[in-house]
Amino acid sequence: MNYSNYTLPPSSVGLPGRNDTNSSSVFTHEVLPVLYALICAIGLILNGFAAWIFFRVPSTSGLVVYLKNILVADLLMLFSFPWRVVKDRGLGGSYLELVVCRYTAVFFYIGMYTGIIFMSLISLERYIKIVHASSCSGWPCSLWVSSFLQQVIVARCLVLLSWALMLLCMLPNTLLTNKPAVEGSSCMDLKSELGRQWHKVSAHCAVGIFWVTLVLMTFCYFSISCQVYRSYQRVNKGRSKAKQKSNQSIFSLLAVFIFCFVPYHVCRVPYTMSQSFNTSLSAQTQFQLFQAKEVTLFMASFNVCLDPLVYFLMCKAFRELFLQKLSTSETINGIPSVTHRVSTSNL
């Protein structure tokens, strides 16, 4: 079995030449590095500004707690981009290969999949607040459960648990990548035998996290859509339009999730099968699968540029601070202080 391109792409960006597939193309070594450098620059600006705003927003709801931790996960992903750009350009030699395989690729996947977990927690929080709380109004026990799950302390505990699980799953890949790097070696060549087996386990866990999140988000947002529609039918048209416009911002998270992560994980299925099993696929077909995997991985990485839009649409306190910052560039006098201006309520 060829492990060099088995799973997590930054750790498998080594060339799949062992399968007689030439991945040394203009696209992967000339175009993609430029695109990654571009989203790295844009992402640093957007997420830096988002961090500046969130630093001034108190964590008074589970939603804010989850959004802040998505920001941390995105910054972890951004940290890995410069290393990937330099490596894909063929610079740095075997030492940089070791740094990328052992450290930055692992950080990238910790950030990406922890962010996916937080997206699932946001979806669950929105479902509880919009659907469950209104449907169980006659049941005191259910209301208590709903109120308990929306507490900030519960959100913080879930965040700590999520980070701990992902670190436990992914960090051994760093420790078990312990062989010396030589020119032309792939990331799997740098792992011990135990490291290769752990790599497979962590890869399957990561993919499982995605598919569980996809199912959970589908259920939550379908239920939210039904609840919004029923609300539209009950209240007068003017009020309903305002409420419907407010609730539509919630679906921005689902749109970002589908655009960024679904193509990559769908593409992984045939690619991983072609690398893991004896298949009759031609070298050209395997090369095309590799290219498709790299394109969809870039789409997943583009998530760091779209998440600030989610913060703006979903978090009222973030949106108010952002608009206030824009207004200060137009006028100097007569603006209330941040402390009195910002509302900590969220959609």
KEKE-3310 file (N, C-alpha, C; in steps of 0.2 Angstrom, whole numbers, plus 5000, padded with zeros to 4 digits):
npx = (5004:5003:5007:5010:5002:4990:4981:4978:4980:4991:5001:5003:5007:5018:5025:5016:5024:5027:5016:5018:5013:5014:5014:5020:5017:5013:5002:5001:5013:5016:5004:4996:5004:5004:4991:4988:4997:4990:4977:4982:4988:4976:4968:4975:4973:4959:4956:4964:4959:4946:4950:4954:4942:4934:4941:4936:4923:4913:4912:4897:4888:4885:4886:4895:4907:4910:4912:4923:4932:4933:4939:4952:4955:4956:4967:4977:4977:4981:4994:5001:5001:5012:5023:5019:5018:5031:5037:5030:5035:5047:5058:5069:5073:5076:5076:5065:5055:5054:5050:5037:5030:5031:5026:5019:5009:5002:4997:4989:4978:4973:4968:4958:4949:4945:4939:4928:4921:4917:4908:4898:4894:4889:4878:4870:4868:4861:4850:4844:4841:4832:4823:4821:4819:4807:4798:4796:4790:4780:4785:4793:4805:4812:4814:4823:4834:4836:4840:4851:4860:4863:4871:4885:4896:4895:4897:4910:4916:4913:4921:4934:4935:4933:4945:4955:4952:4955:4969:4974:4971:4978:4991:5000:5005:5014:5024:5027:5033:5048:5059:5074:5075:5077:5082:5068:5060:5044:5030:5026:5036:5044:5039:5038:5034:5023:5019:5014:5003:4996:4993:4984:4973:4970:4967:4955:4947:4946:4939:4928:4923:4920:4909:4899:4897:4891:4879:4873:4872:4864:4852:4849:4848:4838:4828:4827:4824:4811:4805:4806:4798:4786:4784:4784:4771:4763:4764:4761:4764:4773:4781:4786:4794:4805:4810:4812:4822:4832:4834:4839:4853:4859:4860:4872:4883:4881:4881:4895:4901:4897:4902:4916:4920:4913:4916:4929:4930:4921:4929:4939:4936:4936:4950:4957:4954:4960:4973:4974:4971:4973:4970:4964:4966:4972:4988:4986:4973:4974:4982:4974:4964:4972:4975:4962:4960:4969:4964:4951:4956:4962:4950:4944:4954:4951:4942:4946:4945:4932:4925:4926:4915:4905:4905:4902:4888:4882:4884:4879:4885:4898:4895:4890:4901:4910:4903:4903:4917:4919:4911:4918:4929:4923:4917:4922:4917:4904:4902:4896:4904:4913:4909:4896:4890:4889:4880:4877:4869:4864:4860)
npy = (4994:5011:5024:5037:5046:5045:5051:5065:5080:5091:5084:5075:5081:5077:5071:5060:5050:5037:5029:5030:5042:5058:5072:5083:5097:5112:5118:5114:5118:5130:5139:5136:5139:5153:5156:5152:5160:5172:5171:5169:5182:5190:5183:5185:5199:5201:5192:5197:5209:5205:5198:5209:5215:5205:5204:5215:5211:5204:5188:5183:5174:5157:5157:5167:5162:5151:5156:5164:5154:5148:5158:5157:5144:5147:5156:5147:5139:5148:5151:5140:5142:5150:5142:5131:5137:5140:5128:5121:5128:5123:5126:5127:5114:5098:5100:5109:5101:5092:5101:5105:5093:5088:5097:5110:5105:5097:5106:5114:5104:5102:5115:5116:5105:5106:5119:5114:5106:5116:5123:5114:5114:5127:5126:5117:5125:5135:5128:5123:5136:5142:5132:5121:5127:5134:5124:5117:5123:5121:5111:5110:5103:5101:5114:5118:5110:5115:5129:5126:5120:5132:5140:5150:5144:5130:5130:5134:5123:5113:5118:5117:5103:5100:5105:5098:5084:5085:5088:5077:5068:5072:5077:5066:5063:5072:5069:5056:5057:5055:5051:5055:5067:5066:5071:5072:5064:5058:5064:5052:5044:5049:5045:5033:5016:5014:5027:5028:5020:5027:5038:5034:5031:5044:5051:5044:5047:5061:5063:5056:5066:5076:5071:5067:5080:5086:5079:5082:5097:5097:5092:5101:5114:5111:5109:5122:5129:5125:5129:5143:5145:5141:5151:5162:5160:5162:5175:5193:5200:5210:5210:5197:5197:5205:5196:5185:5189:5192:5179:5173:5176:5167:5155:5158:5152:5138:5139:5143:5131:5121:5126:5126:5114:5103:5099:5095:5084:5075:5073:5067:5053:5045:5048:5043:5030:5026:5027:5018:5006:4992:4997:4998:5010:5021:5030:5043:5045:5044:5055:5065:5064:5068:5081:5086:5084:5093:5105:5106:5105:5118:5125:5122:5128:5141:5145:5152:5165:5167:5165:5178:5185:5177:5179:5193:5192:5184:5187:5200:5209:5209:5214:5227:5233:5233:5241:5253:5255:5258:5270:5279:5282:5291:5301:5311:5317:5316:5302:5288:5280:5264:5255:5259:5258:5245:5231:5216:5206:5192:5185)
npz = (5000:4996:5006:5004:4998:5005:5013:5023:5014:5015:5022:5013:5001:4995:4980:4970:4964:4966:4962:4948:4944:4938:4947:4946:4941:4931:4937:4951:4956:4952:4950:4961:4973:4971:4973:4986:4993:4990:4997:5009:5012:5011:5021:5032:5034:5035:5046:5056:5058:5062:5074:5081:5083:5090:5101:5109:5111:5123:5129:5130:5126:5120:5106:5103:5109:5102:5089:5091:5094:5081:5074:5080:5076:5062:5061:5065:5054:5044:5048:5043:5029:5023:5024:5016:5004:5001:5001:4990:4980:4978:4986:5000:5003:5010:5023:5025:5020:5031:5041:5036:5035:5048:5057:5052:5043:5051:5060:5051:5049:5062:5064:5054:5055:5069:5068:5060:5069:5078:5069:5069:5082:5083:5074:5081:5093:5087:5083:5095:5101:5092:5087:5096:5109:5106:5103:5114:5124:5133:5142:5156:5160:5148:5144:5153:5150:5137:5141:5149:5139:5132:5140:5144:5150:5148:5134:5134:5140:5130:5120:5125:5126:5113:5107:5115:5111:5097:5097:5104:5094:5083:5086:5089:5076:5074:5083:5079:5066:5063:5056:5047:5035:5017:5001:4990:4997:5003:5014:5021:5020:5030:5042:5056:5057:5066:5066:5053:5054:5064:5057:5048:5056:5062:5051:5046:5057:5056:5044:5048:5057:5048:5041:5050:5055:5044:5042:5054:5053:5042:5047:5057:5051:5041:5050:5056:5045:5043:5055:5053:5042:5047:5057:5048:5043:5054:5060:5056:5040:5038:5050:5049:5038:5042:5053:5045:5037:5046:5051:5040:5039:5047:5039:5032:5038:5034:5020:5018:5024:5015:5003:5005:5011:5007:4993:4994:5003:4996:4985:4990:4992:4980:4977:4988:4988:4976:4980:4990:4987:4976:4961:4944:4938:4926:4925:4921:4925:4939:4941:4937:4947:4958:4955:4956:4969:4975:4970:4977:4990:4991:4990:5002:5010:5008:5016:5027:5023:5021:5033:5041:5036:5040:5054:5054:5049:5058:5071:5081:5090:5085:5072:5075:5081:5070:5061:5068:5068:5055:5054:5062:5053:5045:5053:5067:5079:5091:5093:5103:5116:5115:5125:5129:5117:5111:5108:5116:5112:5101:5086)
capx = (5000:5006:5004:5013:4996:4984:4976:4978:4985:4997:5006:5004:5009:5024:5023:5014:5027:5027:5011:5019:5009:5018:5011:5024:5013:5013:4997:5002:5019:5017:4998:4993:5007:5002:4984:4989:5000:4985:4973:4986:4988:4969:4966:4978:4970:4952:4956:4967:4953:4941:4952:4954:4935:4932:4945:4932:4917:4913:4909:4891:4884:4888:4888:4901:4912:4911:4915:4930:4937:4934:4944:4958:4957:4958:4973:4981:4977:4984:5001:5004:5001:5018:5027:5017:5020:5039:5039:5028:5039:5053:5063:5070:5076:5074:5074:5058:5050:5053:5046:5030:5027:5030:5023:5014:5003:4998:4993:4983:4972:4970:4964:4953:4944:4942:4934:4922:4918:4914:4903:4893:4891:4885:4872:4866:4866:4855:4844:4841:4838:4826:4818:4819:4816:4800:4794:4796:4788:4776:4789:4798:4811:4815:4816:4829:4839:4838:4843:4858:4865:4865:4875:4892:4901:4894:4900:4917:4918:4913:4927:4940:4934:4935:4952:4958:4951:4959:4976:4975:4971:4983:4998:5005:5008:5021:5029:5029:5037:5054:5065:5078:5073:5081:5079:5063:5056:5037:5029:5025:5043:5047:5035:5039:5028:5018:5017:5009:4996:4992:4991:4978:4968:4969:4964:4948:4944:4945:4934:4922:4921:4916:4902:4895:4895:4887:4873:4870:4870:4858:4846:4848:4846:4832:4823:4827:4820:4804:4803:4806:4792:4780:4784:4781:4764:4759:4764:4759:4769:4779:4786:4789:4799:4811:4812:4815:4829:4837:4836:4843:4860:4861:4862:4878:4887:4879:4884:4902:4903:4896:4906:4923:4922:4910:4919:4936:4928:4918:4934:4944:4934:4940:4957:4960:4953:4965:4980:4975:4969:4975:4965:4966:4966:4978:4992:4983:4967:4976:4985:4968:4962:4977:4974:4956:4961:4973:4959:4946:4959:4962:4943:4944:4958:4948:4937:4949:4943:4925:4923:4924:4909:4900:4905:4898:4881:4879:4885:4876:4890:4903:4893:4889:4908:4913:4900:4906:4924:4918:4909:4924:4933:4919:4916:4926:4914:4897:4901:4897:4910:4911:4906:4889:4886:4889:4875:4880:4864:4866:4854)
capy = (5000:5017:5029:5044:5051:5041:5055:5072:5083:5095:5079:5071:5084:5074:5069:5053:5046:5030:5026:5032:5048:5064:5077:5089:5101:5119:5121:5113:5120:5137:5142:5135:5143:5160:5157:5151:5167:5177:5170:5170:5189:5192:5180:5189:5206:5200:5188:5201:5214:5201:5197:5215:5217:5200:5206:5219:5208:5200:5181:5182:5169:5152:5158:5171:5158:5146:5160:5166:5149:5147:5163:5154:5139:5150:5158:5141:5137:5153:5150:5135:5143:5152:5136:5127:5140:5140:5120:5119:5131:5119:5130:5125:5108:5092:5102:5112:5096:5089:5105:5105:5086:5086:5103:5115:5101:5095:5112:5115:5100:5103:5121:5115:5100:5109:5123:5111:5104:5122:5124:5109:5116:5133:5124:5114:5130:5139:5124:5123:5142:5144:5127:5117:5131:5136:5118:5113:5129:5118:5106:5114:5100:5102:5121:5118:5107:5120:5134:5123:5120:5138:5143:5151:5139:5124:5131:5134:5116:5110:5121:5114:5096:5099:5106:5092:5078:5086:5088:5070:5064:5074:5078:5061:5063:5076:5065:5050:5059:5055:5049:5060:5069:5066:5074:5068:5059:5061:5064:5046:5041:5051:5042:5027:5011:5016:5034:5027:5017:5032:5043:5032:5032:5051:5053:5042:5051:5068:5062:5055:5072:5080:5068:5068:5087:5087:5076:5087:5103:5096:5091:5107:5119:5109:5111:5129:5132:5123:5134:5150:5145:5141:5158:5167:5159:5164:5182:5197:5200:5215:5208:5191:5198:5207:5191:5180:5192:5190:5172:5170:5177:5160:5151:5159:5146:5132:5140:5142:5124:5117:5128:5125:5108:5097:5097:5092:5077:5071:5071:5062:5046:5041:5048:5039:5023:5025:5027:5014:4999:4990:4999:4998:5016:5023:5035:5049:5046:5045:5062:5070:5064:5071:5088:5088:5084:5099:5111:5106:5107:5125:5128:5121:5133:5148:5146:5157:5172:5168:5165:5184:5187:5174:5183:5199:5191:5180:5190:5207:5213:5210:5219:5234:5236:5234:5247:5258:5257:5262:5276:5283:5285:5296:5307:5311:5319:5313:5295:5286:5275:5257:5251:5260:5257:5238:5226:5209:5201:5190:5183)
capz = (5000:4996:5011:5003:4997:5007:5016:5023:5009:5016:5024:5007:4995:4991:4973:4970:4958:4967:4958:4941:4942:4938:4949:4945:4935:4932:4941:4958:4958:4950:4951:4968:4978:4971:4976:4993:4995:4990:5002:5016:5014:5012:5027:5038:5035:5038:5052:5060:5060:5066:5080:5085:5085:5095:5108:5112:5112:5128:5128:5134:5123:5117:5099:5103:5111:5096:5084:5093:5093:5074:5073:5082:5071:5056:5062:5065:5047:5041:5050:5039:5022:5020:5023:5010:4998:5000:4999:4984:4975:4978:4990:5007:5003:5014:5030:5025:5020:5037:5045:5034:5036:5055:5061:5049:5040:5057:5063:5047:5050:5068:5063:5049:5058:5075:5065:5058:5075:5080:5065:5071:5088:5082:5071:5087:5097:5084:5083:5101:5102:5087:5086:5102:5114:5105:5102:5121:5129:5138:5145:5160:5160:5141:5144:5157:5146:5132:5144:5151:5134:5129:5144:5141:5154:5144:5128:5135:5141:5124:5116:5128:5125:5106:5106:5118:5106:5091:5099:5105:5088:5078:5088:5088:5069:5074:5087:5075:5060:5067:5052:5044:5028:5012:4995:4986:5001:5005:5021:5024:5021:5036:5048:5058:5056:5071:5063:5047:5056:5067:5052:5045:5061:5063:5044:5047:5062:5053:5039:5051:5060:5043:5039:5056:5055:5038:5044:5060:5050:5037:5051:5061:5046:5039:5056:5057:5039:5044:5060:5050:5038:5051:5060:5043:5042:5060:5061:5051:5035:5039:5055:5047:5033:5046:5056:5040:5035:5052:5052:5034:5040:5050:5034:5029:5040:5030:5014:5019:5025:5009:4997:5006:5014:5004:4987:4996:5006:4991:4980:4994:4992:4974:4977:4993:4986:4971:4983:4995:4985:4970:4956:4937:4935:4923:4928:4919:4929:4945:4941:4937:4954:4962:4954:4959:4977:4976:4969:4982:4996:4991:4992:5009:5014:5007:5022:5031:5020:5021:5040:5044:5033:5044:5060:5053:5048:5063:5078:5081:5093:5080:5067:5077:5082:5063:5058:5072:5066:5048:5055:5064:5048:5042:5057:5073:5085:5093:5093:5109:5118:5113:5131:5129:5111:5108:5111:5116:5110:5095:5082)
cpx = (5004:5003:5006:5007:4990:4979:4977:4983:4991:5003:5007:5005:5015:5021:5021:5017:5028:5022:5012:5014:5013:5013:5015:5022:5014:5008:4998:5008:5021:5010:4996:4997:5006:4995:4984:4992:4995:4980:4976:4986:4981:4966:4969:4975:4963:4952:4959:4962:4948:4943:4952:4947:4933:4935:4941:4925:4917:4909:4903:4886:4888:4891:4895:4908:4914:4914:4922:4935:4938:4939:4951:4960:4959:4965:4979:4982:4982:4992:5004:5004:5008:5023:5025:5019:5027:5040:5036:5032:5046:5059:5063:5073:5073:5072:5067:5053:5049:5048:5038:5027:5026:5026:5017:5008:4999:4994:4987:4977:4969:4966:4958:4947:4941:4937:4928:4918:4914:4908:4897:4890:4887:4878:4868:4864:4860:4849:4840:4838:4832:4821:4816:4816:4809:4795:4792:4794:4784:4779:4794:4805:4815:4817:4822:4835:4841:4842:4850:4863:4867:4869:4882:4897:4900:4897:4908:4920:4918:4919:4933:4940:4936:4942:4957:4958:4955:4966:4978:4975:4976:4990:5003:5008:5014:5026:5032:5032:5044:5060:5068:5075:5078:5078:5074:5059:5049:5036:5028:5031:5046:5044:5038:5033:5022:5015:5012:5003:4992:4989:4984:4972:4966:4965:4956:4944:4942:4939:4927:4919:4917:4909:4897:4892:4890:4880:4869:4868:4864:4852:4844:4845:4839:4826:4822:4823:4812:4801:4802:4800:4786:4779:4781:4774:4760:4759:4762:4765:4775:4784:4789:4795:4806:4814:4815:4822:4834:4839:4840:4851:4863:4863:4868:4883:4887:4882:4891:4904:4902:4901:4913:4924:4919:4914:4926:4934:4925:4924:4939:4942:4937:4947:4960:4959:4958:4972:4980:4973:4972:4970:4968:4966:4973:4982:4989:4977:4969:4979:4979:4965:4966:4976:4967:4956:4964:4968:4954:4949:4960:4955:4942:4948:4955:4943:4939:4947:4936:4922:4922:4918:4903:4900:4901:4890:4878:4879:4884:4881:4896:4901:4892:4896:4911:4910:4902:4913:4923:4916:4914:4928:4930:4918:4920:4922:4907:4896:4901:4902:4908:4907:4898:4886:4885:4884:4878:4875:4866:4859:4852)
cpy = (5006:5022:5036:5049:5048:5046:5062:5076:5086:5090:5075:5075:5082:5071:5061:5049:5039:5026:5028:5037:5054:5069:5084:5094:5108:5122:5120:5116:5128:5141:5142:5139:5151:5161:5156:5157:5172:5177:5170:5178:5192:5190:5184:5195:5205:5197:5193:5206:5211:5200:5203:5217:5212:5201:5211:5217:5203:5193:5180:5177:5163:5153:5162:5167:5154:5150:5163:5160:5147:5152:5160:5149:5141:5152:5153:5139:5142:5153:5145:5137:5145:5146:5131:5130:5139:5132:5119:5123:5128:5122:5127:5118:5103:5095:5105:5107:5093:5094:5105:5098:5085:5091:5106:5111:5099:5101:5114:5111:5100:5109:5119:5110:5103:5115:5120:5109:5110:5124:5120:5111:5123:5131:5121:5119:5134:5135:5124:5130:5144:5138:5123:5121:5133:5130:5115:5118:5126:5113:5109:5110:5101:5109:5122:5115:5112:5126:5132:5123:5126:5142:5144:5146:5132:5125:5131:5127:5112:5112:5117:5107:5095:5100:5100:5086:5079:5085:5081:5066:5066:5075:5072:5060:5067:5072:5059:5051:5060:5053:5055:5061:5068:5069:5069:5064:5062:5061:5057:5042:5043:5049:5035:5022:5013:5023:5033:5024:5023:5037:5041:5033:5039:5053:5050:5046:5058:5068:5061:5061:5076:5077:5068:5076:5089:5085:5080:5093:5103:5096:5098:5113:5117:5111:5118:5132:5131:5128:5141:5150:5145:5148:5163:5166:5162:5172:5186:5198:5204:5213:5201:5192:5201:5201:5186:5183:5191:5183:5169:5171:5170:5155:5152:5154:5140:5133:5140:5135:5120:5119:5126:5118:5102:5094:5093:5085:5073:5068:5066:5055:5043:5042:5044:5032:5021:5024:5021:5006:4998:4991:4998:5004:5018:5029:5042:5050:5048:5053:5067:5070:5068:5079:5090:5089:5091:5105:5111:5107:5115:5128:5127:5126:5140:5149:5151:5164:5173:5168:5172:5187:5183:5177:5189:5198:5188:5183:5198:5211:5214:5215:5226:5237:5237:5240:5253:5260:5260:5269:5281:5286:5290:5302:5306:5312:5316:5306:5292:5281:5268:5253:5253:5259:5250:5234:5219:5204:5199:5187:5176)
cpz = (5000:5000:5009:5001:4999:5009:5017:5019:5011:5018:5018:5001:4992:4985:4973:4964:4960:4964:4950:4939:4943:4940:4949:4940:4936:4937:4949:4960:4956:4951:4958:4973:4977:4974:4983:4996:4995:4996:5009:5017:5015:5019:5033:5040:5038:5045:5058:5063:5064:5073:5085:5087:5091:5101:5112:5113:5118:5126:5132:5131:5120:5110:5099:5104:5105:5090:5085:5092:5086:5072:5074:5078:5065:5056:5062:5058:5043:5042:5045:5031:5019:5019:5017:5004:4996:4998:4992:4978:4974:4982:4997:5008:5007:5021:5030:5024:5026:5041:5043:5036:5044:5059:5057:5046:5045:5060:5058:5048:5057:5068:5059:5053:5065:5073:5063:5064:5078:5076:5067:5077:5088:5079:5077:5091:5094:5084:5089:5103:5098:5087:5092:5107:5113:5105:5109:5126:5134:5143:5150:5160:5153:5141:5148:5154:5141:5135:5146:5145:5131:5134:5142:5144:5150:5137:5129:5136:5135:5120:5119:5126:5117:5104:5109:5113:5100:5092:5100:5099:5083:5080:5088:5081:5069:5077:5083:5068:5062:5063:5049:5037:5023:5006:4991:4990:5002:5012:5025:5025:5028:5043:5050:5056:5060:5068:5057:5049:5060:5062:5049:5050:5062:5056:5044:5052:5060:5048:5042:5054:5054:5042:5044:5056:5049:5039:5049:5057:5046:5041:5054:5056:5043:5044:5057:5051:5040:5049:5057:5046:5042:5055:5055:5042:5048:5060:5055:5046:5036:5045:5053:5042:5037:5050:5051:5038:5040:5052:5046:5035:5044:5045:5031:5032:5036:5023:5013:5019:5019:5003:4999:5007:5010:4998:4989:4998:5001:4986:4984:4993:4986:4975:4982:4991:4980:4974:4988:4993:4978:4965:4949:4934:4932:4927:4927:4924:4936:4946:4941:4944:4959:4961:4957:4966:4979:4976:4975:4989:4996:4992:4999:5013:5013:5012:5026:5029:5021:5028:5043:5042:5038:5051:5059:5052:5054:5070:5078:5084:5088:5075:5069:5078:5075:5060:5061:5070:5059:5049:5058:5059:5044:5046:5064:5079:5085:5092:5100:5110:5116:5119:5131:5122:5109:5112:5111:5115:5103:5092:5085)
residu = (MET:ASN:TYR:SER:ASN:TYR:THR:LEU:PRO:PRO:SER:SER:VAL:GLY:LEU:PRO:GLY:ARG:ASN:ASP:THR:ASN:SER:SER:SER:VAL:PHE:THR:HIS:GLU:VAL:LEU:PRO:VAL:LEU:TYR:ALA:LEU:ILE:CYS:ALA:ILE:GLY:LEU:ILE:LEU:ASN:GLY:PHE:ALA:ALA:TRP:ILE:PHE:PHE:ARG:VAL:PRO:SER:THR:SER:GLY:LEU:VAL:VAL:TYR:LEU:LYS:ASN:ILE:LEU:VAL:ALA:ASP:LEU:LEU:MET:LEU:PHE:SER:PHE:PRO:TRP:ARG:VAL:VAL:LYS:ASP:ARG:GLY:LEU:GLY:GLY:SER:TYR:LEU:GLU:LEU:VAL:VAL:CYS:ARG:TYR:THR:ALA:VAL:PHE:PHE:TYR:ILE:GLY:MET:TYR:THR:GLY:ILE:ILE:PHE:MET:SER:LEU:ILE:SER:LEU:GLU:ARG:TYR:ILE:LYS:ILE:VAL:HIS:ALA:SER:SER:CYS:SER:GLY:TRP:PRO:CYS:SER:LEU:TRP:VAL:SER:SER:PHE:LEU:GLN:GLN:VAL:ILE:VAL:ALA:ARG:CYS:LEU:VAL:LEU:LEU:SER:TRP:ALA:LEU:MET:LEU:LEU:CYS:MET:LEU:PRO:ASN:THR:LEU:LEU:THR:ASN:LYS:PRO:ALA:VAL:GLU:GLY:SER:SER:CYS:MET:ASP:LEU:LYS:SER:GLU:LEU:GLY:ARG:GLN:TRP:HIS:LYS:VAL:SER:ALA:HIS:CYS:ALA:VAL:GLY:ILE:PHE:TRP:VAL:THR:LEU:VAL:LEU:MET:THR:PHE:CYS:TYR:PHE:SER:ILE:SER:CYS:GLN:VAL:TYR:ARG:SER:TYR:GLN:ARG:VAL:ASN:LYS:GLY:ARG:SER:LYS:ALA:LYS:GLN:LYS:SER:ASN:GLN:SER:ILE:PHE:SER:LEU:LEU:ALA:VAL:PHE:ILE:PHE:CYS:PHE:VAL:PRO:TYR:HIS:VAL:CYS:ARG:VAL:PRO:TYR:THR:MET:SER:GLN:SER:PHE:ASN:THR:SER:LEU:SER:ALA:GLN:THR:GLN:PHE:GLN:LEU:PHE:GLN:ALA:LYS:GLU:VAL:THR:LEU:PHE:MET:ALA:SER:PHE:ASN:VAL:CYS:LEU:ASP:PRO:LEU:VAL:TYR:PHE:LEU:MET:CYS:LYS:ALA:PHE:ARG:GLU:LEU:PHE:LEU:GLN:LYS:LEU:SER:THR:SER:GLU:THR:ILE:ASN:GLY:ILE:PRO:SER:VAL:THR:HIS:ARG:VAL:SER:THR:SER:ASN:LEU)
# end
